Amino acid sequence: MADIVKVPLAIVKMADGSRVHLYEGAAVPDTADKEHVKTLRESGAIGKAPKVEPAPGPEAQTGKPTTVDDILAEVGDDVEKAKAALEVELVSEKPRKGVVEPLEKLIADAEAAAQ
């Protein structure tokens, strides 16, 4: 994990003796002088970059199932859930045939059985 600059501006000595100006948030090059990096780390001017977690997928953001199998499993034989899931699927950018057709069939079968 690379070090990053934690202060507004850090002047970092390179292994070849040159110096570079790095602004807050910039990564410290691997070619920086190791002893100087140690000194900057101890002073708090630089530090380890924070671990960044990947953004959660759509399921984690909504808390609802998003795969075809998960949606159908969640709906089961519940006609009301099927209607709600179908409505959500139909307003999506790309309604999935594997979700729409089984839900429509479940709703149609339930309506036919009710007559």
ZATOR-32513 format. One record per residue: x, y, z of N, C-alpha, C, O in turn; residue in one letter; residue number from 1. Coordinates in nm, 2 decimals. Layout:
BEGIN
n.x=X; n.y=Y; n.z=Z; ca.x=X; ca.y=Y; ca.z=Z; c.x=X; c.y=Y; c.z=Z; o.x=X; o.y=Y; o.z=Z; aa=A; i=NUM
...
***
This chain:
BEGIN
n.x=0.09; n.y=-0.12; n.z=0.00; ca.x=0.00; ca.y=0.00; ca.z=0.00; c.x=0.09; c.y=0.12; c.z=0.00; o.x=0.18; o.y=0.13; o.z=0.08; aa=M; i=1
n.x=0.06; n.y=0.21; n.z=-0.09; ca.x=0.15; ca.y=0.33; ca.z=-0.11; c.x=0.12; c.y=0.44; c.z=0.00; o.x=0.01; o.y=0.44; o.z=0.06; aa=A; i=2
n.x=0.22; n.y=0.52; n.z=0.02; ca.x=0.20; ca.y=0.63; ca.z=0.11; c.x=0.14; c.y=0.75; c.z=0.03; o.x=0.16; o.y=0.76; o.z=-0.09; aa=D; i=3
n.x=0.06; n.y=0.83; n.z=0.10; ca.x=0.00; ca.y=0.95; ca.z=0.04; c.x=0.03; c.y=1.07; c.z=0.13; o.x=0.06; o.y=1.05; o.z=0.25; aa=I; i=4
n.x=0.03; n.y=1.18; n.z=0.06; ca.x=0.06; ca.y=1.31; ca.z=0.13; c.x=-0.07; c.y=1.35; c.z=0.22; o.x=-0.18; o.y=1.35; o.z=0.17; aa=V; i=5
n.x=-0.04; n.y=1.38; n.z=0.35; ca.x=-0.15; ca.y=1.41; ca.z=0.44; c.x=-0.16; c.y=1.56; c.z=0.47; o.x=-0.25; o.y=1.60; o.z=0.54; aa=K; i=6
n.x=-0.06; n.y=1.64; n.z=0.42; ca.x=-0.06; ca.y=1.78; ca.z=0.45; c.x=-0.08; c.y=1.85; c.z=0.31; o.x=-0.07; o.y=1.79; o.z=0.21; aa=V; i=7
n.x=-0.11; n.y=1.98; n.z=0.32; ca.x=-0.13; ca.y=2.05; ca.z=0.19; c.x=-0.02; c.y=2.04; c.z=0.09; o.x=-0.05; o.y=2.03; o.z=-0.03; aa=P; i=8
n.x=0.11; n.y=2.04; n.z=0.13; ca.x=0.22; ca.y=2.03; ca.z=0.04; c.x=0.34; c.y=1.97; c.z=0.11; o.x=0.37; o.y=2.00; o.z=0.22; aa=L; i=9
n.x=0.40; n.y=1.87; n.z=0.04; ca.x=0.52; ca.y=1.80; ca.z=0.10; c.x=0.62; c.y=1.81; c.z=-0.01; o.x=0.60; o.y=1.78; o.z=-0.13; aa=A; i=10
n.x=0.75; n.y=1.84; n.z=0.03; ca.x=0.86; ca.y=1.83; ca.z=-0.06; c.x=0.93; c.y=1.70; c.z=-0.02; o.x=0.98; o.y=1.68; o.z=0.09; aa=I; i=11
n.x=0.93; n.y=1.61; n.z=-0.12; ca.x=0.99; ca.y=1.48; ca.z=-0.10; c.x=1.12; c.y=1.46; c.z=-0.18; o.x=1.13; o.y=1.49; o.z=-0.30; aa=V; i=12
n.x=1.22; n.y=1.42; n.z=-0.10; ca.x=1.35; ca.y=1.39; ca.z=-0.16; c.x=1.34; c.y=1.25; c.z=-0.23; o.x=1.30; o.y=1.16; o.z=-0.18; aa=K; i=13
n.x=1.40; n.y=1.25; n.z=-0.35; ca.x=1.40; ca.y=1.13; ca.z=-0.43; c.x=1.53; c.y=1.06; c.z=-0.41; o.x=1.63; o.y=1.12; o.z=-0.36; aa=M; i=14
n.x=1.54; n.y=0.93; n.z=-0.45; ca.x=1.66; ca.y=0.85; ca.z=-0.43; c.x=1.78; c.y=0.91; c.z=-0.51; o.x=1.89; o.y=0.90; o.z=-0.47; aa=A; i=15
n.x=1.75; n.y=0.98; n.z=-0.62; ca.x=1.86; ca.y=1.04; ca.z=-0.70; c.x=1.90; c.y=1.18; c.z=-0.65; o.x=1.99; o.y=1.24; o.z=-0.71; aa=D; i=16
n.x=1.84; n.y=1.22; n.z=-0.54; ca.x=1.88; ca.y=1.35; ca.z=-0.48; c.x=1.79; c.y=1.47; c.z=-0.52; o.x=1.79; o.y=1.57; o.z=-0.46; aa=G; i=17
n.x=1.71; n.y=1.45; n.z=-0.62; ca.x=1.62; ca.y=1.56; ca.z=-0.66; c.x=1.50; c.y=1.57; c.z=-0.56; o.x=1.49; o.y=1.48; o.z=-0.47; aa=S; i=18
n.x=1.42; n.y=1.67; n.z=-0.57; ca.x=1.31; ca.y=1.69; ca.z=-0.48; c.x=1.19; c.y=1.71; c.z=-0.57; o.x=1.19; o.y=1.78; o.z=-0.67; aa=R; i=19
n.x=1.07; n.y=1.66; n.z=-0.52; ca.x=0.95; ca.y=1.68; ca.z=-0.59; c.x=0.85; c.y=1.74; c.z=-0.49; o.x=0.85; o.y=1.72; o.z=-0.37; aa=V; i=20
n.x=0.76; n.y=1.83; n.z=-0.54; ca.x=0.65; ca.y=1.89; ca.z=-0.46; c.x=0.53; c.y=1.80; c.z=-0.49; o.x=0.48; o.y=1.78; o.z=-0.60; aa=H; i=21
n.x=0.47; n.y=1.75; n.z=-0.38; ca.x=0.35; ca.y=1.67; ca.z=-0.39; c.x=0.24; c.y=1.73; c.z=-0.30; o.x=0.26; o.y=1.77; o.z=-0.19; aa=L; i=22
n.x=0.12; n.y=1.74; n.z=-0.36; ca.x=0.01; ca.y=1.80; ca.z=-0.29; c.x=-0.07; c.y=1.70; c.z=-0.21; o.x=-0.06; o.y=1.58; o.z=-0.24; aa=Y; i=23
n.x=-0.15; n.y=1.74; n.z=-0.12; ca.x=-0.23; ca.y=1.66; ca.z=-0.03; c.x=-0.31; c.y=1.55; c.z=-0.12; o.x=-0.37; o.y=1.59; o.z=-0.22; aa=E; i=24
n.x=-0.30; n.y=1.43; n.z=-0.08; ca.x=-0.37; ca.y=1.32; ca.z=-0.15; c.x=-0.28; c.y=1.25; c.z=-0.26; o.x=-0.32; o.y=1.15; o.z=-0.30; aa=G; i=25
n.x=-0.17; n.y=1.31; n.z=-0.29; ca.x=-0.09; ca.y=1.26; ca.z=-0.40; c.x=-0.01; c.y=1.13; c.z=-0.34; o.x=0.02; o.y=1.13; o.z=-0.22; aa=A; i=26
n.x=0.01; n.y=1.04; n.z=-0.43; ca.x=0.09; ca.y=0.92; ca.z=-0.39; c.x=0.24; c.y=0.95; c.z=-0.39; o.x=0.29; o.y=1.02; o.z=-0.48; aa=A; i=27
n.x=0.31; n.y=0.90; n.z=-0.29; ca.x=0.45; ca.y=0.92; ca.z=-0.28; c.x=0.52; c.y=0.82; c.z=-0.38; o.x=0.49; o.y=0.70; o.z=-0.36; aa=V; i=28
n.x=0.60; n.y=0.86; n.z=-0.47; ca.x=0.66; ca.y=0.77; ca.z=-0.57; c.x=0.75; c.y=0.66; c.z=-0.50; o.x=0.81; o.y=0.69; o.z=-0.40; aa=P; i=29
n.x=0.75; n.y=0.54; n.z=-0.56; ca.x=0.84; ca.y=0.44; ca.z=-0.51; c.x=0.98; c.y=0.47; c.z=-0.51; o.x=1.07; o.y=0.41; o.z=-0.44; aa=D; i=30
n.x=1.02; n.y=0.57; n.z=-0.60; ca.x=1.16; ca.y=0.61; ca.z=-0.61; c.x=1.20; c.y=0.72; c.z=-0.51; o.x=1.31; o.y=0.77; o.z=-0.53; aa=T; i=31
n.x=1.11; n.y=0.75; n.z=-0.42; ca.x=1.15; ca.y=0.84; ca.z=-0.31; c.x=1.26; c.y=0.78; c.z=-0.22; o.x=1.27; o.y=0.66; o.z=-0.20; aa=A; i=32
n.x=1.34; n.y=0.87; n.z=-0.16; ca.x=1.45; ca.y=0.83; ca.z=-0.07; c.x=1.38; c.y=0.77; c.z=0.05; o.x=1.30; o.y=0.83; o.z=0.12; aa=D; i=33
n.x=1.42; n.y=0.64; n.z=0.08; ca.x=1.36; ca.y=0.56; ca.z=0.19; c.x=1.37; c.y=0.63; c.z=0.32; o.x=1.28; o.y=0.63; o.z=0.40; aa=K; i=34
n.x=1.49; n.y=0.69; n.z=0.36; ca.x=1.51; ca.y=0.75; ca.z=0.48; c.x=1.42; c.y=0.88; c.z=0.50; o.x=1.37; o.y=0.91; o.z=0.60; aa=E; i=35
n.x=1.41; n.y=0.95; n.z=0.39; ca.x=1.33; ca.y=1.07; ca.z=0.39; c.x=1.18; c.y=1.04; c.z=0.40; o.x=1.11; o.y=1.10; o.z=0.47; aa=H; i=36
n.x=1.14; n.y=0.93; n.z=0.34; ca.x=1.00; ca.y=0.88; ca.z=0.35; c.x=0.97; c.y=0.84; c.z=0.50; o.x=0.87; o.y=0.87; o.z=0.55; aa=V; i=37
n.x=1.07; n.y=0.78; n.z=0.56; ca.x=1.05; ca.y=0.74; ca.z=0.70; c.x=1.04; c.y=0.86; c.z=0.79; o.x=0.95; o.y=0.87; o.z=0.88; aa=K; i=38
n.x=1.12; n.y=0.97; n.z=0.76; ca.x=1.11; ca.y=1.09; ca.z=0.84; c.x=0.97; c.y=1.16; c.z=0.82; o.x=0.91; o.y=1.21; o.z=0.91; aa=T; i=39
n.x=0.93; n.y=1.16; n.z=0.69; ca.x=0.80; ca.y=1.23; ca.z=0.66; c.x=0.68; c.y=1.15; c.z=0.73; o.x=0.59; o.y=1.21; o.z=0.77; aa=L; i=40
n.x=0.70; n.y=1.02; n.z=0.73; ca.x=0.60; ca.y=0.93; ca.z=0.79; c.x=0.59; c.y=0.96; c.z=0.94; o.x=0.48; o.y=0.98; o.z=0.99; aa=R; i=41
n.x=0.70; n.y=0.97; n.z=1.00; ca.x=0.71; ca.y=0.99; ca.z=1.15; c.x=0.65; c.y=1.13; c.z=1.18; o.x=0.59; o.y=1.15; o.z=1.29; aa=E; i=42
n.x=0.67; n.y=1.23; n.z=1.09; ca.x=0.62; ca.y=1.36; ca.z=1.12; c.x=0.47; c.y=1.37; c.z=1.09; o.x=0.40; o.y=1.47; o.z=1.13; aa=S; i=43
n.x=0.41; n.y=1.27; n.z=1.03; ca.x=0.27; ca.y=1.28; ca.z=0.99; c.x=0.24; c.y=1.35; c.z=0.86; o.x=0.12; o.y=1.36; o.z=0.82; aa=G; i=44
n.x=0.34; n.y=1.39; n.z=0.79; ca.x=0.32; ca.y=1.46; ca.z=0.66; c.x=0.27; c.y=1.36; c.z=0.55; o.x=0.20; o.y=1.40; o.z=0.46; aa=A; i=45
n.x=0.31; n.y=1.23; n.z=0.57; ca.x=0.26; ca.y=1.13; ca.z=0.48; c.x=0.22; c.y=1.01; c.z=0.56; o.x=0.26; o.y=1.00; o.z=0.68; aa=I; i=46
n.x=0.14; n.y=0.93; n.z=0.50; ca.x=0.09; ca.y=0.81; ca.z=0.57; c.x=0.04; c.y=0.71; c.z=0.47; o.x=0.03; o.y=0.74; o.z=0.35; aa=G; i=47
n.x=0.00; n.y=0.60; n.z=0.52; ca.x=-0.06; ca.y=0.49; ca.z=0.44; c.x=-0.19; c.y=0.54; c.z=0.38; o.x=-0.27; o.y=0.60; o.z=0.45; aa=K; i=48
n.x=-0.22; n.y=0.51; n.z=0.25; ca.x=-0.35; ca.y=0.54; ca.z=0.19; c.x=-0.45; c.y=0.45; c.z=0.26; o.x=-0.43; o.y=0.34; o.z=0.29; aa=A; i=49
n.x=-0.57; n.y=0.51; n.z=0.29; ca.x=-0.68; ca.y=0.44; ca.z=0.35; c.x=-0.73; c.y=0.33; c.z=0.26; o.x=-0.73; o.y=0.34; o.z=0.13; aa=P; i=50
n.x=-0.76; n.y=0.22; n.z=0.31; ca.x=-0.82; ca.y=0.11; ca.z=0.23; c.x=-0.95; c.y=0.15; c.z=0.18; o.x=-1.04; o.y=0.19; o.z=0.26; aa=K; i=51
n.x=-0.97; n.y=0.14; n.z=0.05; ca.x=-1.10; ca.y=0.18; ca.z=-0.01; c.x=-1.18; c.y=0.05; c.z=-0.04; o.x=-1.13; o.y=-0.04; o.z=-0.11; aa=V; i=52
n.x=-1.30; n.y=0.04; n.z=0.02; ca.x=-1.38; ca.y=-0.07; ca.z=-0.01; c.x=-1.46; c.y=-0.05; c.z=-0.14; o.x=-1.49; o.y=0.07; o.z=-0.17; aa=E; i=53
n.x=-1.48; n.y=-0.15; n.z=-0.22; ca.x=-1.55; ca.y=-0.13; ca.z=-0.35; c.x=-1.69; c.y=-0.09; c.z=-0.32; o.x=-1.75; o.y=-0.13; o.z=-0.22; aa=P; i=54
n.x=-1.75; n.y=-0.01; n.z=-0.41; ca.x=-1.89; ca.y=0.03; ca.z=-0.39; c.x=-1.98; c.y=-0.09; c.z=-0.39; o.x=-1.96; o.y=-0.18; o.z=-0.47; aa=A; i=55
n.x=-2.08; n.y=-0.09; n.z=-0.30; ca.x=-2.17; ca.y=-0.20; ca.z=-0.30; c.x=-2.25; c.y=-0.21; c.z=-0.43; o.x=-2.28; o.y=-0.11; o.z=-0.49; aa=P; i=56
n.x=-2.29; n.y=-0.33; n.z=-0.47; ca.x=-2.37; ca.y=-0.35; ca.z=-0.59; c.x=-2.51; c.y=-0.31; c.z=-0.57; o.x=-2.55; o.y=-0.27; o.z=-0.46; aa=G; i=57
n.x=-2.59; n.y=-0.32; n.z=-0.67; ca.x=-2.73; ca.y=-0.27; ca.z=-0.66; c.x=-2.81; c.y=-0.34; c.z=-0.55; o.x=-2.89; o.y=-0.28; o.z=-0.48; aa=P; i=58
n.x=-2.78; n.y=-0.47; n.z=-0.53; ca.x=-2.86; ca.y=-0.55; ca.z=-0.42; c.x=-2.82; c.y=-0.49; c.z=-0.28; o.x=-2.91; o.y=-0.47; o.z=-0.20; aa=E; i=59
n.x=-2.70; n.y=-0.46; n.z=-0.26; ca.x=-2.66; ca.y=-0.40; ca.z=-0.13; c.x=-2.72; c.y=-0.26; c.z=-0.11; o.x=-2.75; o.y=-0.22; o.z=0.00; aa=A; i=60
n.x=-2.73; n.y=-0.19; n.z=-0.22; ca.x=-2.78; ca.y=-0.05; ca.z=-0.21; c.x=-2.93; c.y=-0.05; c.z=-0.18; o.x=-2.98; o.y=0.03; o.z=-0.11; aa=Q; i=61
n.x=-3.00; n.y=-0.15; n.z=-0.24; ca.x=-3.15; ca.y=-0.15; ca.z=-0.23; c.x=-3.19; c.y=-0.24; c.z=-0.12; o.x=-3.30; o.y=-0.23; o.z=-0.06; aa=T; i=62
n.x=-3.11; n.y=-0.34; n.z=-0.09; ca.x=-3.15; ca.y=-0.45; ca.z=0.01; c.x=-3.24; c.y=-0.55; c.z=-0.05; o.x=-3.30; o.y=-0.63; o.z=0.02; aa=G; i=63
n.x=-3.27; n.y=-0.54; n.z=-0.18; ca.x=-3.36; ca.y=-0.63; ca.z=-0.25; c.x=-3.28; c.y=-0.72; c.z=-0.34; o.x=-3.18; o.y=-0.68; o.z=-0.39; aa=K; i=64
n.x=-3.34; n.y=-0.84; n.z=-0.37; ca.x=-3.27; ca.y=-0.93; ca.z=-0.46; c.x=-3.27; c.y=-0.87; c.z=-0.60; o.x=-3.36; o.y=-0.80; o.z=-0.64; aa=P; i=65
n.x=-3.16; n.y=-0.90; n.z=-0.68; ca.x=-3.15; ca.y=-0.85; ca.z=-0.81; c.x=-3.12; c.y=-0.95; c.z=-0.92; o.x=-3.14; o.y=-0.92; o.z=-1.04; aa=T; i=66
n.x=-3.09; n.y=-1.07; n.z=-0.88; ca.x=-3.07; ca.y=-1.18; ca.z=-0.99; c.x=-3.21; c.y=-1.24; c.z=-1.02; o.x=-3.30; o.y=-1.23; o.z=-0.93; aa=T; i=67
n.x=-3.22; n.y=-1.29; n.z=-1.13; ca.x=-3.35; ca.y=-1.36; ca.z=-1.17; c.x=-3.39; c.y=-1.46; c.z=-1.07; o.x=-3.50; o.y=-1.46; o.z=-1.02; aa=V; i=68
n.x=-3.29; n.y=-1.55; n.z=-1.04; ca.x=-3.32; ca.y=-1.66; ca.z=-0.94; c.x=-3.36; c.y=-1.60; c.z=-0.81; o.x=-3.46; o.y=-1.65; o.z=-0.74; aa=D; i=69
n.x=-3.29; n.y=-1.50; n.z=-0.76; ca.x=-3.33; ca.y=-1.44; ca.z=-0.63; c.x=-3.46; c.y=-1.38; c.z=-0.63; o.x=-3.54; o.y=-1.39; o.z=-0.53; aa=D; i=70
n.x=-3.50; n.y=-1.31; n.z=-0.74; ca.x=-3.63; ca.y=-1.24; ca.z=-0.75; c.x=-3.74; c.y=-1.35; c.z=-0.75; o.x=-3.84; o.y=-1.33; o.z=-0.67; aa=I; i=71
n.x=-3.72; n.y=-1.45; n.z=-0.83; ca.x=-3.83; ca.y=-1.55; ca.z=-0.83; c.x=-3.84; c.y=-1.63; c.z=-0.70; o.x=-3.95; o.y=-1.67; o.z=-0.66; aa=L; i=72
n.x=-3.72; n.y=-1.65; n.z=-0.64; ca.x=-3.73; ca.y=-1.72; ca.z=-0.51; c.x=-3.80; c.y=-1.63; c.z=-0.40; o.x=-3.87; o.y=-1.68; o.z=-0.32; aa=A; i=73
n.x=-3.77; n.y=-1.50; n.z=-0.41; ca.x=-3.83; ca.y=-1.41; ca.z=-0.31; c.x=-3.99; c.y=-1.40; c.z=-0.33; o.x=-4.06; o.y=-1.40; o.z=-0.24; aa=E; i=74
n.x=-4.03; n.y=-1.41; n.z=-0.46; ca.x=-4.17; ca.y=-1.40; ca.z=-0.49; c.x=-4.24; c.y=-1.53; c.z=-0.45; o.x=-4.35; o.y=-1.53; o.z=-0.40; aa=V; i=75
n.x=-4.18; n.y=-1.64; n.z=-0.49; ca.x=-4.24; ca.y=-1.77; ca.z=-0.46; c.x=-4.38; c.y=-1.78; c.z=-0.53; o.x=-4.38; o.y=-1.76; o.z=-0.65; aa=G; i=76
n.x=-4.48; n.y=-1.82; n.z=-0.46; ca.x=-4.62; ca.y=-1.83; ca.z=-0.52; c.x=-4.70; c.y=-1.71; c.z=-0.48; o.x=-4.83; o.y=-1.71; o.z=-0.50; aa=D; i=77
n.x=-4.65; n.y=-1.60; n.z=-0.42; ca.x=-4.72; ca.y=-1.49; ca.z=-0.37; c.x=-4.75; c.y=-1.40; c.z=-0.49; o.x=-4.67; o.y=-1.33; o.z=-0.54; aa=D; i=78
n.x=-4.88; n.y=-1.39; n.z=-0.52; ca.x=-4.93; ca.y=-1.31; ca.z=-0.64; c.x=-4.90; c.y=-1.16; c.z=-0.61; o.x=-4.86; o.y=-1.09; o.z=-0.71; aa=V; i=79
n.x=-4.92; n.y=-1.11; n.z=-0.49; ca.x=-4.90; ca.y=-0.97; ca.z=-0.47; c.x=-4.75; c.y=-0.93; c.z=-0.48; o.x=-4.72; o.y=-0.83; o.z=-0.54; aa=E; i=80
n.x=-4.66; n.y=-1.02; n.z=-0.43; ca.x=-4.52; ca.y=-1.00; ca.z=-0.45; c.x=-4.48; c.y=-1.00; c.z=-0.60; o.x=-4.40; o.y=-0.93; o.z=-0.65; aa=K; i=81
n.x=-4.55; n.y=-1.10; n.z=-0.67; ca.x=-4.52; ca.y=-1.11; ca.z=-0.82; c.x=-4.56; c.y=-0.98; c.z=-0.89; o.x=-4.49; o.y=-0.93; o.z=-0.98; aa=A; i=82
n.x=-4.68; n.y=-0.93; n.z=-0.86; ca.x=-4.72; ca.y=-0.80; ca.z=-0.92; c.x=-4.62; c.y=-0.69; c.z=-0.89; o.x=-4.59; o.y=-0.61; o.z=-0.98; aa=K; i=83
n.x=-4.58; n.y=-0.68; n.z=-0.77; ca.x=-4.49; ca.y=-0.57; ca.z=-0.73; c.x=-4.35; c.y=-0.59; c.z=-0.80; o.x=-4.30; o.y=-0.49; o.z=-0.85; aa=A; i=84
n.x=-4.30; n.y=-0.71; n.z=-0.80; ca.x=-4.17; ca.y=-0.74; ca.z=-0.87; c.x=-4.19; c.y=-0.71; c.z=-1.02; o.x=-4.09; o.y=-0.66; o.z=-1.08; aa=A; i=85
n.x=-4.30; n.y=-0.75; n.z=-1.08; ca.x=-4.32; ca.y=-0.73; ca.z=-1.22; c.x=-4.32; c.y=-0.58; c.z=-1.25; o.x=-4.26; o.y=-0.53; o.z=-1.35; aa=L; i=86
n.x=-4.39; n.y=-0.50; n.z=-1.17; ca.x=-4.39; ca.y=-0.36; ca.z=-1.19; c.x=-4.25; c.y=-0.30; c.z=-1.18; o.x=-4.22; o.y=-0.21; o.z=-1.27; aa=E; i=87
n.x=-4.17; n.y=-0.34; n.z=-1.09; ca.x=-4.04; ca.y=-0.29; ca.z=-1.08; c.x=-3.95; c.y=-0.33; c.z=-1.20; o.x=-3.88; o.y=-0.25; o.z=-1.25; aa=V; i=88
n.x=-3.97; n.y=-0.45; n.z=-1.24; ca.x=-3.89; ca.y=-0.50; ca.z=-1.36; c.x=-3.93; c.y=-0.43; c.z=-1.48; o.x=-3.84; o.y=-0.39; o.z=-1.56; aa=E; i=89
n.x=-4.06; n.y=-0.40; n.z=-1.50; ca.x=-4.11; ca.y=-0.34; ca.z=-1.63; c.x=-4.06; c.y=-0.19; c.z=-1.64; o.x=-4.05; o.y=-0.14; o.z=-1.75; aa=L; i=90
n.x=-4.04; n.y=-0.12; n.z=-1.53; ca.x=-4.00; ca.y=0.02; ca.z=-1.53; c.x=-3.85; c.y=0.03; c.z=-1.54; o.x=-3.79; o.y=0.14; o.z=-1.55; aa=V; i=91
n.x=-3.78; n.y=-0.09; n.z=-1.53; ca.x=-3.63; ca.y=-0.08; ca.z=-1.54; c.x=-3.59; c.y=-0.05; c.z=-1.68; o.x=-3.67; o.y=-0.07; o.z=-1.77; aa=S; i=92
n.x=-3.47; n.y=-0.01; n.z=-1.69; ca.x=-3.41; ca.y=0.02; ca.z=-1.83; c.x=-3.42; c.y=-0.09; c.z=-1.92; o.x=-3.45; o.y=-0.08; o.z=-2.04; aa=E; i=93
n.x=-3.39; n.y=-0.21; n.z=-1.88; ca.x=-3.39; ca.y=-0.33; ca.z=-1.96; c.x=-3.46; c.y=-0.45; c.z=-1.89; o.x=-3.40; o.y=-0.53; o.z=-1.82; aa=K; i=94
n.x=-3.59; n.y=-0.45; n.z=-1.90; ca.x=-3.67; ca.y=-0.56; ca.z=-1.84; c.x=-3.62; c.y=-0.70; c.z=-1.88; o.x=-3.59; o.y=-0.72; o.z=-2.00; aa=P; i=95
n.x=-3.60; n.y=-0.79; n.z=-1.79; ca.x=-3.54; ca.y=-0.92; ca.z=-1.82; c.x=-3.66; c.y=-1.02; c.z=-1.85; o.x=-3.75; o.y=-1.04; o.z=-1.77; aa=R; i=96
n.x=-3.65; n.y=-1.08; n.z=-1.96; ca.x=-3.75; ca.y=-1.18; ca.z=-2.00; c.x=-3.76; c.y=-1.29; c.z=-1.90; o.x=-3.87; o.y=-1.34; o.z=-1.87; aa=K; i=97
n.x=-3.64; n.y=-1.33; n.z=-1.84; ca.x=-3.64; ca.y=-1.44; ca.z=-1.74; c.x=-3.71; c.y=-1.40; c.z=-1.61; o.x=-3.75; o.y=-1.49; o.z=-1.53; aa=G; i=98
n.x=-3.74; n.y=-1.28; n.z=-1.59; ca.x=-3.82; ca.y=-1.23; ca.z=-1.47; c.x=-3.96; c.y=-1.21; c.z=-1.52; o.x=-4.05; o.y=-1.25; o.z=-1.45; aa=V; i=99
n.x=-3.98; n.y=-1.13; n.z=-1.63; ca.x=-4.11; ca.y=-1.09; ca.z=-1.67; c.x=-4.20; c.y=-1.21; c.z=-1.70; o.x=-4.31; o.y=-1.22; o.z=-1.65; aa=V; i=100
n.x=-4.15; n.y=-1.30; n.z=-1.78; ca.x=-4.24; ca.y=-1.41; ca.z=-1.82; c.x=-4.29; c.y=-1.50; c.z=-1.71; o.x=-4.41; o.y=-1.53; o.z=-1.70; aa=E; i=101
n.x=-4.20; n.y=-1.55; n.z=-1.62; ca.x=-4.25; ca.y=-1.63; ca.z=-1.50; c.x=-4.35; c.y=-1.55; c.z=-1.41; o.x=-4.45; o.y=-1.61; o.z=-1.36; aa=P; i=102
n.x=-4.32; n.y=-1.42; n.z=-1.39; ca.x=-4.41; ca.y=-1.34; ca.z=-1.31; c.x=-4.55; c.y=-1.32; c.z=-1.38; o.x=-4.65; o.y=-1.34; o.z=-1.31; aa=L; i=103
n.x=-4.55; n.y=-1.29; n.z=-1.51; ca.x=-4.67; ca.y=-1.28; ca.z=-1.58; c.x=-4.75; c.y=-1.41; c.z=-1.58; o.x=-4.88; o.y=-1.41; o.z=-1.56; aa=E; i=104
n.x=-4.69; n.y=-1.52; n.z=-1.59; ca.x=-4.75; ca.y=-1.65; ca.z=-1.59; c.x=-4.81; c.y=-1.68; c.z=-1.45; o.x=-4.93; o.y=-1.72; o.z=-1.44; aa=K; i=105
n.x=-4.74; n.y=-1.65; n.z=-1.34; ca.x=-4.79; ca.y=-1.67; ca.z=-1.21; c.x=-4.91; c.y=-1.58; c.z=-1.19; o.x=-5.01; o.y=-1.63; o.z=-1.13; aa=L; i=106
n.x=-4.91; n.y=-1.46; n.z=-1.23; ca.x=-5.03; ca.y=-1.37; ca.z=-1.21; c.x=-5.14; c.y=-1.42; c.z=-1.29; o.x=-5.26; o.y=-1.42; o.z=-1.24; aa=I; i=107
n.x=-5.12; n.y=-1.46; n.z=-1.42; ca.x=-5.23; ca.y=-1.51; ca.z=-1.51; c.x=-5.29; c.y=-1.63; c.z=-1.45; o.x=-5.41; o.y=-1.65; o.z=-1.45; aa=A; i=108
n.x=-5.21; n.y=-1.72; n.z=-1.40; ca.x=-5.26; ca.y=-1.85; ca.z=-1.35; c.x=-5.34; c.y=-1.82; c.z=-1.22; o.x=-5.44; o.y=-1.89; o.z=-1.20; aa=D; i=109
n.x=-5.30; n.y=-1.73; n.z=-1.14; ca.x=-5.37; ca.y=-1.70; ca.z=-1.02; c.x=-5.50; c.y=-1.64; c.z=-1.05; o.x=-5.61; o.y=-1.66; o.z=-0.99; aa=A; i=110
n.x=-5.51; n.y=-1.55; n.z=-1.15; ca.x=-5.63; ca.y=-1.49; ca.z=-1.19; c.x=-5.73; c.y=-1.59; c.z=-1.25; o.x=-5.85; o.y=-1.58; o.z=-1.23; aa=E; i=111
n.x=-5.67; n.y=-1.68; n.z=-1.33; ca.x=-5.76; ca.y=-1.78; ca.z=-1.39; c.x=-5.82; c.y=-1.88; c.z=-1.29; o.x=-5.93; o.y=-1.92; o.z=-1.30; aa=A; i=112
n.x=-5.74; n.y=-1.91; n.z=-1.18; ca.x=-5.78; ca.y=-1.99; ca.z=-1.08; c.x=-5.89; c.y=-1.93; c.z=-0.99; o.x=-5.98; o.y=-1.99; o.z=-0.93; aa=A; i=113
n.x=-5.88; n.y=-1.79; n.z=-0.98; ca.x=-5.98; ca.y=-1.72; ca.z=-0.90; c.x=-6.12; c.y=-1.71; c.z=-0.97; o.x=-6.21; o.y=-1.67; o.z=-0.90; aa=A; i=114
n.x=-6.12; n.y=-1.74; n.z=-1.10; ca.x=-6.25; ca.y=-1.72; ca.z=-1.17; c.x=-6.34; c.y=-1.84; c.z=-1.16; o.x=-6.44; o.y=-1.85; o.z=-1.22; aa=Q; i=115
***
